[in-house]
Amino acid sequence: MKEVVKSSNNNGAILTVEELAKDSESGFVIHRHISTPGYVGEKHGHTDFEWVYVAEGEMKDEFGSYPKGTFKINEKGSVHCSYTETGCTLLVISRGGHAPLSGK
């Protein structure tokens, strides 16, 4: 069974993360992230790369705005805080994980 995780932030917006595929040997994981309007994620670092495709809506972070159809790469060691004003659906391919940081 595929893992589904839901979380919310202090304004009631919700992020649903669904695991679509996982290769235990290589560590690659594919997730679908669905964020409702107003969702703000925690500031975090990346222990390895993360590839993000914006399938619907628009994602933003401190470095820019990423509308539908955008492909973004978060490099190993990069730090950011993603959010969406409109809501968005992302396809996220990663290896490694997130390293939460204190503060936003």
Helices and strands as residue ranges (DSSP letters): E 4-8, E 14-22, E 28-35, E 44-46, E 50-61, E 64-67, E 71-74, E 79-80, E 88-95, E 98-100
